[in-house]
Amino acid sequence: MNRFGGFGGNNMQQLMRQAQKMQQDMLKAQEELAETEVVATAGGGMVEIVMTCDRKLVSVKIKPEAVDPDDVEMLEDMLVAGFNEAAKLVEEEQKRVLGPYANVMGGLM
């Protein structure tokens, strides 16, 4: 009988291989996220925010007609709305890509 209660050498090696493969797959998924961009707009397309799915801001585009010197607050609000929408899209993409690992990692922590 195995004195390790069923966690013999072969089982442990198999478990380690599975953990290493899962870690490699997760790193690949994270690299995919770093290369994936989301595009969010606000103000009917007056503001466009591009962000990678590892939360790096790539670009901000503002249409000239969105710039009203007498109403800077409106432009600020559009920028905030665009950024928040981009962040929401990033979170959705992260859940989609990393979702399969969430339950496994949650069980290990």
C-alpha positions in Angstrom: 0.0 0.0 0.0 1.2 3.5 -0.7 2.1 5.4 2.5 1.2 8.7 0.9 -2.5 8.0 0.9 -2.9 7.7 -2.9 -0.5 10.6 -3.8 2.3 8.3 -5.0 5.2 9.4 -7.2 3.3 8.8 -10.5 0.2 10.7 -9.4 2.3 13.6 -8.0 4.3 13.8 -11.3 1.1 13.8 -13.3 -0.4 16.5 -11.0 2.8 18.6 -11.4 2.7 18.2 -15.2 -1.0 19.4 -15.3 -0.1 22.4 -13.1 2.8 23.3 -15.4 0.6 23.0 -18.5 -2.1 25.1 -16.8 0.5 27.8 -15.9 1.8 27.8 -19.5 -1.7 28.1 -20.9 -2.5 30.9 -18.5 0.7 32.8 -19.5 -0.3 32.4 -23.1 -3.8 33.8 -22.3 -2.3 36.8 -20.5 0.0 37.4 -23.5 -3.1 37.2 -25.8 -4.8 39.8 -23.6 -1.8 42.1 -23.7 -2.1 42.1 -27.5 -5.9 42.4 -27.7 -7.3 45.9 -28.0 -10.8 47.1 -27.3 -12.3 50.3 -28.7 -14.9 52.3 -26.8 -16.7 55.4 -27.9 -18.7 58.1 -26.0 -20.7 61.1 -27.0 -22.1 59.5 -30.1 -18.6 58.7 -31.4 -17.1 62.1 -30.5 -14.5 60.4 -28.3 -12.8 57.1 -29.0 -10.7 55.3 -26.4 -8.4 52.3 -27.4 -7.1 50.2 -24.6 -5.3 46.8 -24.5 -6.8 44.1 -22.4 -3.9 44.3 -19.9 -5.3 47.8 -19.1 -2.8 50.0 -21.1 -4.2 53.0 -22.7 -3.3 53.0 -26.4 -5.0 56.1 -27.8 -7.6 58.8 -27.3 -9.2 60.4 -30.3 -11.4 63.5 -30.0 -13.4 64.8 -32.9 -12.8 68.6 -33.4 -16.5 69.3 -33.0 -16.4 67.8 -29.5 -14.1 70.6 -28.4 -16.2 73.5 -27.1 -14.1 76.0 -25.1 -17.3 77.1 -23.4 -18.1 73.6 -22.2 -14.9 71.8 -21.3 -16.9 69.8 -18.7 -18.8 68.0 -21.5 -15.5 66.9 -23.1 -14.2 65.7 -19.7 -17.4 63.7 -19.1 -17.1 62.1 -22.6 -13.5 61.1 -21.8 -14.5 59.6 -18.5 -17.4 57.7 -20.1 -15.2 56.4 -22.9 -12.5 55.3 -20.5 -15.1 53.6 -18.2 -16.6 51.8 -21.2 -13.2 50.6 -22.4 -12.4 49.3 -18.9 -15.7 47.4 -18.9 -14.9 45.9 -22.3 -11.4 44.9 -21.0 -13.0 43.2 -18.0 -15.4 41.3 -20.1 -12.5 40.1 -22.4 -10.4 39.1 -19.4 -13.3 37.0 -18.0 -13.8 35.4 -21.4 -10.1 34.5 -21.8 -9.1 33.8 -18.2 -12.5 32.4 -17.0 -11.5 28.8 -17.3 -8.6 29.4 -14.9 -10.6 31.4 -12.3 -12.2 28.3 -10.7 -9.0 26.4 -10.6 -6.9 29.3 -9.2 -9.6 30.1 -6.7 -9.5 26.6 -5.4 -5.7 26.7 -5.0 -5.7 30.0 -3.1 
